[in-house]
Amino acid sequence: MLQALDLRLLWYFNRGIAHPWLDPAMQFLSGNALLVPGLVLLATLLLVWGGRRGRVFVFMLSFVLAVGDSQVNNRLKKLFERPRPFVDHPEVRLLAGRGPSYSMPSGHSSIWGGIVAVTFLYWRRRDVRALVVLGGIGVGVSRMYLGVHYPSDVLAGWMVGLAYGVVLARMAAWLWGWCGSKAFPAWHRALPNLLRPDDGEAGLPVAHGHWEKLGWCVLVLLLAGRWAYVSTPVIELSEDEAYQWVWSKRLDWSYYSKPLGIAVAHWLGTHGAGDRELGVRLLPPLLAFVLGGVLMRWMARRTDGRTAFLFVLALQATPLLAVGSVLLTIDPLTVFFYTLGMLATWRALGRDDSAGPVALAGTGGASTALPTASSRPTRGQVAWWAVVGLTMAGTLLTKYFAPFQLAAVVLASCVVPGGLRSWRRPGPWLALGILALGTVPILVWNIRHDWVTFTHLGERGGLDQAWRYRPAWTLEFVGAVAGLWNPIWLGFVVVAAWALLRPTKAGSPRPGDGPEDEVVMQRFLACFCLPILGFYLAYTLRARVHPNWIAAAVLPGLMLATLHAHRAWAAGSRRTWTWVRAGLWVGLPLVVLVHETEWVGKLLGQPLPAAAEPLKRVRGHRDFAMQVGVLRTNMAQGGRMPFVIADHYGRAGLLSFYMPGGKESLPDSPFIYTLRTGRVTSQFDLWPGYESRRGEDALFVRRSPKDPGEPLPRALLDQFEQVERVGEVESGHKGRVLHRHEVFVCRRLR
């Protein structure tokens, strides 16, 4: 009876009230391109002019919806597993995309239920309450009208949203009342109850120590959240990660395109958490946590706790750093060693921080001059030079980036007072000796392999090609760097660098530079940032430059920008705080959407097209490998399975990780290879190949070409007696096709 009533109501909303002018209106209510900008604008207005109640409301609503939708509503969908109406009733009038998720409860309705619950807790105005209730009803009706939810789904969504809205809000208020008085007593006195934000003291005290504690809380939550994120099937391994994971099964002194550091990192992670996504990506969140804590403390000693906390937020609003905190590529390792080496260089040059923070102009503290490099080296300075050497060896053994770091150290020695005198003492030469030891594994391996790495690096940098320039390369590089760095943060870096480098008249102060010790700090940081940016920008005059190549410059640049912005803020510049907020509003939502693009579909009513999917390179690979595995099993003859040949090292790595039996076959009995062409193009070509499998059959897998008539590689046709096309394998994520691969059966290896 209830099912019949549910279906009757569905037909009423889906077909009974259908009208041509209602179709676009309901599609607009369900999701539209104005929704995200409108929500951002509304949240901004509340944060700026909504007072304490408005700010607490925004943060509480963000918490409730983030937790409620992901942990409550999505789990209920998987529990009930109710198909969408258009699955069981093809005659339904479908005006939206065929969403891959289950139907009960409606996610849109539950979100609006949560909005209604939190709004009723914070706002008593009848017009505000009526507006959100009407919005929730309109969205619920639109989901039935579009044919994507049953009425019972919508009703359940409203009830679930109202329930988790009230429960989570009160839980957050209880948690603040329990731990806030202990960890943040000054703030708790000003805001004793999150549900009654107008109670308590009139103003929120600065309490710089509280800001540092809050920064540590954010870093701990991010560490736990990132480990949880990489443990879920939201994203899979990228081609480079899978390829370099295969290296870790055959540890060596070096590899075709990279030093041994990335293989060691994979080995450590997988031995700690197993051969799964969490094991592969165990280190990046941990490295991000360590660097975040070290740099927050460094910034707090030079500015104040609030600025240090904002600096931590700025790191999270930088897309390149956010991606590097999750994916295990060479970049997070290089950034880690390069940044620690920079801090060690500061100490090695005699800039001792033991006297406490430097008070910048306008902060009200007593100015404490940092001592210059002493005439006699201390044991501590020699030890710091050893650390500098170890970090340079680390950058060399992860990305061949040590020349940039060495150049930055030399340049920093020139700008730090007394720094050049350090080179008359053994400390810097100890660092160079450690760096020289770091070159030994690379040289030994390359001597054994005809210096193949140097040939590859030359080809990678375009050194084997004639000089040519395309303006698009420079524009592409600048645009990509602005997007990955956050355009607002990059603007801050440019302004800070200009303040340091602009010419001034003799004898006149340099505007905005501040006290001498502050100038030294900024010049020091510039030495570790600007040369990298300048070099790669200039290199775009010769070849295309990948934007992630400047990753090591991001943290020094952000530190330089933060010191400059802090001084301007302390001097009373209101525009600085406005631009900081703009940077956070630009970067943080972008980082969230990059980590989970399904939010776009929930906000706009339809998912991103496959061609515009930023997570395309980390989705659909398990599906692809499993399908190839099924084809391989079906080809088995006489109990003998065919081996697999991939057209690219990245696909060979993904198949090795995700195909059944691939992990277990390494390193002694692999059955997945890359095509042998007689030319070394990857590490697979330096390992034993499939030459010993004469007479056996194989599957050849390649990415589907744009031209269907593209011929097969000549080497493949020469190696087998017969090659036939099996078909095309489509793989993707939650019903969306993201990748297409062609599969060929190859008979009898010659």
C-alpha positions in Angstrom: 0.0 0.0 0.0 2.8 2.4 0.9 4.7 1.5 -2.2 1.6 2.2 -4.3 1.1 5.6 -2.6 4.8 6.4 -3.1 4.5 5.5 -6.8 1.3 7.4 -7.2 2.8 10.6 -5.7 5.8 10.2 -8.0 3.6 10.1 -11.1 1.8 13.2 -9.8 4.9 15.3 -9.3 6.8 13.8 -12.3 3.9 13.9 -14.9 0.8 15.2 -13.3 2.0 18.8 -12.8 4.4 18.7 -15.8 4.5 21.9 -17.9 7.0 23.3 -20.3 7.7 26.4 -18.2 8.1 24.2 -15.1 10.9 22.1 -16.6 13.7 24.7 -16.6 12.5 26.1 -13.3 12.7 22.7 -11.6 16.1 22.0 -13.2 17.3 25.4 -11.9 16.0 24.5 -8.3 17.7 21.1 -8.4 21.1 22.6 -9.3 22.5 25.5 -11.3 25.7 27.3 -12.1 24.7 30.2 -9.8 24.4 28.0 -6.7 28.1 27.8 -5.8 29.0 31.4 -6.3 25.8 32.4 -4.5 26.6 30.3 -1.5 30.2 31.6 -1.4 28.9 35.2 -1.6 26.3 34.6 1.2 29.0 33.0 3.4 31.3 35.9 2.8 28.7 38.4 3.7 27.9 36.6 6.9 31.6 36.3 7.8 32.3 39.9 7.2 29.1 41.7 8.3 27.2 38.9 10.1 28.9 39.5 13.5 29.8 36.7 15.8 26.5 34.9 15.2 27.0 35.0 11.5 30.5 33.7 11.6 29.6 30.9 14.1 26.6 30.0 11.9 28.8 29.6 8.8 31.3 27.4 10.5 28.7 25.3 12.2 26.7 24.8 9.0 29.9 23.8 7.1 30.7 21.3 9.8 27.2 19.8 9.9 26.9 19.4 6.1 30.4 18.1 5.6 30.0 15.4 8.3 26.3 14.7 7.8 26.3 14.2 4.0 29.5 12.1 3.9 29.1 10.0 7.1 25.3 9.8 7.5 23.5 10.3 4.2 25.9 8.4 2.0 26.1 5.5 4.5 22.3 5.2 4.5 22.2 5.1 0.7 24.6 2.1 0.7 22.6 0.5 3.5 19.2 0.7 1.8 20.6 0.2 -1.8 17.3 1.5 -3.3 17.5 1.9 -7.1 16.6 5.3 -8.6 13.0 5.5 -10.1 14.3 5.5 -13.7 15.9 2.1 -13.1 12.8 0.2 -12.0 10.4 2.4 -14.1 11.9 3.2 -17.5 8.7 5.1 -18.3 9.6 7.8 -15.8 10.0 11.3 -17.3 13.7 11.9 -16.7 14.9 15.5 -16.9 18.3 15.1 -15.2 21.4 12.9 -15.4 21.3 9.2 -14.5 23.1 9.5 -11.2 25.0 6.4 -10.2 24.3 6.6 -6.5 21.3 5.0 -4.7 18.0 6.7 -4.2 17.2 6.5 -0.5 17.5 9.0 1.1 17.7 12.0 -1.2 21.0 13.8 -0.7 19.7 17.2 -1.9 16.8 16.9 0.6 19.0 15.9 3.5 21.3 18.8 2.8 18.4 21.2 2.9 17.1 19.5 6.0 20.4 20.2 7.7 20.3 23.8 6.5 16.8 24.2 8.0 17.9 22.7 11.3 21.0 24.8 11.8 19.1 28.0 10.6 16.4 27.4 13.2 19.0 27.0 15.9 20.7 30.4 15.1 18.0 32.7 13.6 14.6 33.5 15.0 13.5 35.8 12.3 10.4 34.4 10.6 11.3 35.6 7.2 14.7 33.9 7.3 13.2 30.6 8.6 10.4 30.7 6.0 12.9 31.3 3.2 15.0 28.3 4.0 11.9 26.1 4.5 10.6 27.1 1.1 14.0 26.5 -0.4 14.0 23.0 1.0 10.5 22.2 -0.2 11.3 23.5 -3.6 14.4 21.4 -4.0 12.6 18.3 -2.7 9.8 18.8 -5.2 12.2 19.4 -8.0 13.9 16.0 -7.4 10.6 14.2 -7.8 9.6 16.4 -10.8 12.9 15.5 -12.5 12.3 11.8 -12.0 15.4 11.0 -9.9 13.8 10.4 -6.5 10.7 8.8 -5.0 8.6 11.0 -2.6 9.7 8.7 0.2 13.3 9.4 -0.7 12.7 13.1 -0.3 10.7 12.8 2.9 13.5 10.5 4.4 16.1 13.1 3.2 14.3 15.9 5.0 14.0 13.8 8.2 17.6 12.6 8.1 18.9 16.2 7.5 16.9 17.7 10.3 18.1 14.9 12.6 21.8 15.1 11.9 21.6 18.9 11.8 20.3 19.1 15.3 22.5 16.3 16.7 25.8 17.4 15.1 25.3 21.0 16.1 24.6 20.2 19.7 27.4 17.7 19.7 29.8 20.4 18.4 28.5 22.8 21.1 29.0 20.1 23.8 32.5 19.4 22.6 33.4 23.1 22.7 32.0 23.4 26.2 34.0 20.4 27.4 37.4 21.0 25.9 37.3 24.7 25.1 37.5 25.8 28.7 40.6 23.7 29.1 42.5 24.2 25.8 41.3 27.7 24.9 40.2 29.4 28.2 40.3 33.0 26.9 38.2 32.2 23.9 35.8 30.1 25.9 35.1 33.0 28.3 34.3 35.1 25.2 32.2 32.4 23.6 31.0 29.9 26.3 28.2 28.4 24.1 28.3 27.9 20.4 24.5 27.8 20.2 24.2 31.1 21.9 27.1 33.1 20.3 26.0 36.5 21.7 26.6 35.4 25.3 30.0 36.0 26.9 32.4 38.8 26.7 32.0 41.5 24.0 35.2 40.9 22.1 37.3 37.9 21.3 40.8 38.2 22.8 43.7 37.8 20.4 45.4 35.1 22.6 48.3 34.2 20.3 49.0 31.0 22.2 45.4 29.9 21.4 46.0 30.4 17.7 49.0 28.1 17.8 47.0 25.4 19.6 44.3 25.8 17.0 46.9 25.4 14.3 48.1 22.1 15.8 44.5 20.9 16.0 44.1 21.7 12.3 47.3 19.9 11.4 46.4 16.8 13.4 42.9 16.7 11.9 44.4 17.1 8.4 46.8 14.2 9.1 44.0 11.9 10.2 41.7 13.1 7.4 44.3 12.6 4.7 45.1 9.1 5.8 41.4 8.3 5.9 41.0 9.9 2.5 43.7 7.8 0.8 42.3 4.7 2.5 38.9 5.0 0.8 38.1 4.3 -2.9 37.6 7.9 -3.7 40.9 8.0 -5.7 43.2 5.3 -7.0 46.9 5.4 -7.8 48.2 7.6 -10.6 50.4 6.2 -13.4 53.6 7.6 -11.9 52.8 6.3 -8.4 52.1 2.7 -9.7 55.2 2.8 -11.9 57.5 3.9 -9.0 55.8 1.4 -6.7 57.0 -1.3 -9.0 60.5 0.1 -8.5 60.2 -0.5 -4.7 59.9 -4.2 -5.4 63.4 -4.1 -7.0 65.4 -1.7 -4.9 68.5 -0.4 -6.7 71.1 2.3 -6.5 69.1 4.5 -9.0 66.6 4.2 -11.8 66.1 5.2 -15.4 64.4 8.6 -14.8 64.7 9.2 -11.0 67.1 8.6 -8.1 66.4 5.9 -5.5 64.6 8.2 -3.0 61.1 7.7 -4.4 61.5 3.9 -4.5 62.7 3.9 -0.9 59.7 6.0 0.1 57.3 3.5 -1.5 59.2 0.7 0.2 58.8 2.3 3.6 55.2 3.1 3.2 54.1 -0.3 1.9 56.1 -2.1 4.6 54.3 0.0 7.1 50.7 -0.2 5.8 50.8 -2.9 3.1 50.6 -3.0 -0.7 47.5 -0.8 -1.0 46.7 2.9 -1.6 47.3 3.8 2.1 50.7 2.1 2.1 51.8 3.8 -1.1 50.6 7.2 0.2 51.5 6.8 3.9 54.3 9.3 3.8 52.9 12.5 2.1 50.4 13.3 4.8 53.0 12.7 7.5 55.6 14.9 5.7 53.0 17.7 5.3 52.2 17.4 9.0 55.8 17.7 10.0 56.5 20.6 7.7 53.3 22.4 8.7 54.2 22.2 12.4 57.8 23.3 11.9 56.9 26.2 9.7 54.0 27.3 11.9 56.4 27.5 14.8 59.0 29.3 12.7 56.4 31.9 11.7 55.1 32.3 15.2 58.5 33.2 16.5 58.8 36.0 13.9 55.3 37.3 13.8 52.6 36.1 16.2 50.3 33.1 16.8 47.4 34.5 14.7 49.6 35.1 11.7 51.2 31.7 12.1 47.7 30.1 12.1 46.7 32.0 9.0 49.9 30.8 7.4 48.9 27.2 8.1 45.5 28.0 6.5 47.2 29.5 3.5 49.2 26.3 3.0 45.9 24.3 2.9 44.5 26.9 0.3 47.4 26.1 -2.1 46.3 23.5 -4.6 49.8 22.3 -5.4 50.7 21.7 -1.7 47.3 20.0 -1.1 47.9 17.6 -3.9 51.4 16.9 -2.7 50.0 16.1 0.8 48.2 13.1 -0.7 50.0 11.8 -3.7 53.4 10.2 -3.4 55.4 11.7 -6.2 59.0 13.1 -6.1 57.6 16.6 -5.4 56.6 16.2 -1.7 59.9 14.5 -0.9 61.8 17.3 -2.6 59.8 20.0 -0.9 60.4 18.4 2.4 64.2 18.2 2.1 64.5 21.6 0.4 62.5 23.4 3.0 64.3 21.7 6.0 67.6 22.5 4.3 66.6 26.2 4.0 65.8 26.4 7.7 69.1 24.6 8.5 71.0 27.0 6.4 69.5 29.9 8.4 70.9 28.4 11.5 74.2 27.3 9.9 74.9 30.9 8.9 74.7 31.9 12.5 71.1 33.2 12.7 70.3 31.9 16.1 66.7 32.0 17.2 67.3 31.1 20.9 66.8 34.7 21.9 63.1 34.6 21.0 61.0 36.1 18.2 62.0 39.1 16.3 59.5 41.9 16.9 58.5 43.4 13.7 57.7 47.1 13.4 54.2 47.8 14.6 53.7 44.7 16.7 54.5 46.4 20.0 57.3 44.0 21.0 60.9 44.7 21.9 63.2 44.4 19.0 65.7 41.6 19.4 68.6 41.8 16.9 69.7 38.4 15.7 73.4 37.9 15.9 75.4 37.8 12.7 77.7 34.9 11.8 80.4 34.8 14.4 84.1 34.8 13.6 84.5 31.4 15.2 82.2 28.5 14.3 80.4 26.8 17.1 79.7 23.1 17.4 76.1 23.9 16.7 76.9 25.7 13.5 79.0 22.8 12.2 76.1 20.4 13.1 73.7 22.6 11.2 76.0 22.6 8.2 75.9 18.8 8.3 72.1 18.9 8.3 72.4 21.2 5.3 74.5 18.6 3.5 72.1 15.8 4.4 69.1 17.8 3.0 71.0 18.6 -0.2 71.8 14.9 -0.6 68.1 14.2 0.1 67.0 16.6 -2.7 69.6 15.0 -5.0 68.4 11.5 -4.3 64.7 12.4 -4.8 64.7 14.8 -7.8 68.2 15.8 -8.9 67.3 19.2 -7.3 70.5 19.7 -5.3 72.1 22.2 -7.8 69.2 24.6 -7.1 69.6 24.2 -3.3 73.3 24.6 -3.5 72.9 27.8 -5.5 70.4 29.1 -3.0 72.7 28.4 -0.1 75.6 30.3 -1.8 73.3 33.2 -2.7 72.0 33.2 0.9 75.5 33.4 2.2 75.9 36.6 0.1 72.9 38.4 1.5 73.2 37.3 5.2 75.7 39.6 7.0 78.9 37.6 7.7 77.6 34.7 5.7 80.5 34.6 3.2 83.0 34.3 6.1 81.4 30.9 6.8 83.0 29.5 3.7 86.5 30.1 5.2 85.5 27.5 7.8 84.9 23.7 7.5 81.1 23.8 7.9 80.1 24.5 4.3 82.8 22.1 3.0 81.4 19.4 5.2 78.0 20.0 3.6 79.6 19.7 0.2 81.3 16.5 1.2 78.0 14.9 2.3 76.4 16.1 -1.0 79.3 14.5 -2.9 78.6 11.2 -1.1 75.0 11.5 -2.2 76.1 11.4 -5.9 77.8 8.0 -5.5 74.7 5.8 -6.0 73.6 7.8 -9.0 77.1 7.6 -10.6 77.6 3.9 -9.9 74.2 3.0 -11.4 74.7 5.2 -14.5 78.2 3.8 -15.1 76.6 0.4 -15.3 73.8 1.6 -17.6 75.7 3.7 -20.2 74.7 7.0 -18.5 71.1 6.5 -19.6 69.7 8.9 -16.9 71.7 11.8 -18.3 70.4 11.1 -21.8 66.8 11.0 -20.5 67.1 14.2 -18.6 68.5 16.0 -21.6 65.6 14.7 -23.7 63.1 15.6 -20.9 64.4 19.2 -20.9 64.4 19.5 -24.7 68.2 19.8 -24.8 68.3 17.4 -27.7 66.2 19.7 -29.9 67.0 22.8 -31.8 66.2 26.2 -30.1 62.7 27.3 -30.7 60.3 29.5 -28.8 56.5 29.5 -28.6 54.8 32.3 -26.7 52.1 29.8 -25.6 54.7 28.0 -23.5 55.3 31.1 -21.3 51.6 31.9 -21.0 50.8 28.3 -20.3 53.4 28.1 -17.6 52.4 31.4 -15.9 48.7 30.4 -15.9 49.4 26.9 -14.6 51.6 28.3 -11.8 49.0 30.8 -10.8 46.3 28.2 -10.6 48.4 25.6 -8.7 49.9 28.2 -6.3 46.6 30.2 -5.8 46.6 33.4 -7.8 46.1 35.5 -4.7 49.2 34.0 -3.0 51.2 34.4 -6.1 50.2 38.1 -6.1 51.5 38.4 -2.6 54.8 36.8 -3.5 55.2 39.2 -6.4 54.4 42.2 -4.2 56.9 41.1 -1.5 59.6 40.4 -4.1 59.1 43.8 -5.7 59.4 45.5 -2.3 62.7 43.8 -1.8 64.1 44.3 -5.3 62.9 47.7 -6.4 65.6 50.3 -6.7 65.8 53.2 -4.1 67.7 56.4 -4.0 70.9 56.3 -2.1 70.5 57.0 1.6 66.7 56.7 1.5 64.9 53.8 3.4 63.5 51.0 1.3 59.7 51.3 1.7 58.0 48.5 3.4 61.2 46.7 4.3 61.2 47.4 8.0 64.0 46.7 10.5 67.3 45.3 9.3 66.8 41.8 10.7 63.4 41.6 9.0 65.0 42.6 5.7 67.7 39.9 6.1 64.9 37.3 6.7 63.0 38.4 3.6 66.2 38.5 1.4 67.2 35.0 2.7 63.8 33.5 1.8 63.9 35.2 -1.6 67.2 33.4 -2.3 65.3 30.0 -2.0 62.3 31.1 -4.1 63.0 33.6 -6.8 65.9 31.9 -8.6 63.8 28.8 -9.2 60.9 30.8 -10.5 63.2 32.9 -12.7 65.0 30.0 -14.1 62.0 28.0 -15.2 60.2 31.1 -16.5 63.3 31.8 -18.6 63.4 28.2 -19.7 60.0 28.5 -21.3 61.8 30.5 -24.0 63.3 27.1 -25.1 60.8 24.4 -24.1 57.6 23.6 -22.4 58.0 23.6 -18.6 55.7 21.6 -16.2 54.3 23.8 -13.5 55.1 21.3 -10.7 58.8 21.8 -11.4 58.7 24.9 -9.2 57.2 23.1 -6.2 60.2 23.6 -4.0 59.8 27.4 -4.4 56.2 27.5 -3.0 56.9 27.3 0.7 59.8 29.9 0.7 57.6 32.1 -1.4 54.6 31.8 1.0 56.9 32.5 4.0 58.3 35.6 2.3 54.8 36.8 1.4 53.5 36.2 4.9 56.3 38.2 6.5 55.6 41.1 4.1 51.8 40.9 4.6 52.2 40.7 8.4 54.2 43.9 8.4 51.6 45.7 6.2 48.8 44.4 8.4 50.5 45.5 11.6 51.0 48.9 10.0 47.2 49.2 9.6 46.7 48.1 6.0 43.1 46.9 5.8 43.6 45.8 2.2 46.0 43.1 3.3 43.3 41.3 5.4 40.8 41.7 2.5 43.2 40.0 0.1 44.1 37.2 2.6 40.4 36.4 3.0 40.0 36.5 -0.8 42.9 34.0 -1.1 41.3 31.6 1.4 37.9 31.9 -0.3 39.5 31.1 -3.7 41.9 28.4 -2.5 40.0 26.3 0.1 36.9 25.5 -2.0 39.1 24.7 -4.9 41.2 22.3 -2.8 38.0 20.6 -1.5 36.6 20.2 -5.0 39.9 18.9 -6.3 39.8 16.2 -3.7 36.2 15.2 -4.3 34.6 16.4 -7.6 31.3 14.8 -6.8 30.5 17.9 -4.8 30.2 19.6 -8.2 27.4 17.3 -9.2 25.6 17.7 -5.9 25.8 21.5 -6.1 25.1 21.9 -9.8 22.8 19.0 -10.3 25.0 17.2 -12.8 28.6 15.8 -12.7 31.5 17.3 -14.5 32.1 16.0 -18.1 34.7 13.3 -18.3 37.0 15.6 -20.3 37.0 18.2 -17.5 37.3 15.8 -14.6 40.5 16.8 -12.6 40.6 13.4 -10.9 40.6 11.5 -14.2 44.2 10.4 -13.8 43.4 8.8 -10.4 40.1 7.1 -11.2 39.0 4.2 -13.3 42.3 2.2 -13.1 41.1 -0.6 -10.9 38.1 -1.2 -13.2 40.5 -1.2 -16.2 42.9 -3.7 -14.7 40.1 -6.0 -13.5 38.6 -6.2 -17.0 42.0 -6.9 -18.5 42.4 -9.6 -15.9 39.1 -11.2 -16.9 40.2 -11.2 -20.6 43.5 -12.8 -19.6 41.7 -15.6 -17.6 39.4 -16.3 -20.6 42.4 -16.7 -22.9 44.0 -19.3 -20.7 44.8 -22.5 -22.6 45.9 -25.7 -21.0 46.3 -24.0 -17.6 48.7 -21.5 -19.0 47.8 -17.9 -18.8 49.0 -15.3 -21.3 51.3 -12.5 -20.3 50.5 -8.9 -20.7 52.2 -6.1 -22.7 51.4 -2.5 -22.1 52.1 0.4 -24.5 53.3 2.7 -21.6 55.2 2.3 -18.4 52.3 4.0 -16.4 49.8 1.5 -17.6 52.2 -1.4 -16.9 52.5 -0.1 -13.4 48.7 0.2 -12.9 48.1 -3.3 -14.2 50.9 -4.6 -11.9 49.2 -3.0 -8.9 45.5 -3.7 -9.7 45.4 -6.8 -11.9 44.7 -10.0 -10.0 48.1 -11.7 -9.3 50.1 -8.6 -10.3 51.4 -7.7 -6.8 52.2 -11.3 -6.0 54.2 -11.8 -9.1 56.8 -9.2 -8.2 59.7 -9.2 -8.3 60.6 -12.8 -9.3 58.0 -13.8 -11.7 56.3 -10.8 -13.4 53.9 -11.3 -16.2 53.3 -7.6 -17.1 55.8 -5.8 -19.3 56.1 -2.9 -21.6 56.6 -3.3 -25.4 60.2 -4.0 -26.3 61.2 -1.7 -29.2 65.0 -2.0 -28.9 65.2 1.5 -27.3 65.3 2.3 -23.6 62.3 4.5 -22.7 61.6 3.4 -19.1 62.8 1.3 -16.2 60.9 -1.7 -17.6 63.4 -1.8 -20.5 66.3 -2.3 -18.1 64.7 -5.3 -16.4 64.4 -8.8 -17.9 61.6 -8.8 -20.5 59.4 -11.4 -22.1 62.1 -12.6 -24.6 62.3 -15.9 -22.7 58.5 -16.6 -23.2 58.9 -17.9 -26.8 55.8 -19.6 -28.1 53.5 -18.1 -25.5 50.5 -15.9 -26.2 50.1 -12.3 -24.8 47.6 -9.5 -24.5 48.6 -6.1 -25.8 46.9 -3.1 -24.2 47.1 0.4 -25.4 45.2 3.6 -24.9 42.5 4.0 -27.6 43.9 6.3 -30.2 42.0 9.3 -31.5 42.4 7.9 -35.0 40.7 4.4 -35.1 42.9 3.5 -38.0 46.2 4.1 -36.2 48.4 1.1 -36.9 49.9 -1.1 -34.3 53.6 -0.7 -33.4 55.9 -2.4 -35.9 57.8 -4.1 -33.1 54.7 -5.9 -31.9 53.8 -7.2 -35.3 57.4 -8.5 -35.8 57.5 -10.2 -32.4 54.3 -12.3 -32.8 53.0 -14.6 -35.5 49.5 -13.2 -35.3 47.9 -10.1 -33.7 44.1 -9.7 -33.5 42.0 -7.0 -32.0 39.8 -8.2 -29.1 37.9 -5.0 -28.5 37.8 -1.9 -26.4 37.7 -1.7 -22.6 35.9 1.2 -21.0 36.6 2.1 -17.4 35.6 4.9 -15.2 34.1 5.9 -11.8 30.4 5.6 -10.7 29.0 5.1 -14.2 31.1 7.7 -16.0 33.5 6.5 -18.7 36.9 8.1 -18.1 39.3 5.8 -20.0 39.2 3.7 -23.1 41.8 1.1 -24.0 42.2 -1.3 -26.9 43.1 -4.9 -26.3 44.8 -7.2 -28.8 45.5 -10.9 -28.5 49.0 -11.8 -29.7 49.6 -15.4 -30.7 52.9 -17.2 -30.3 55.9 -15.0 -29.5 58.7 -15.6 -32.0 
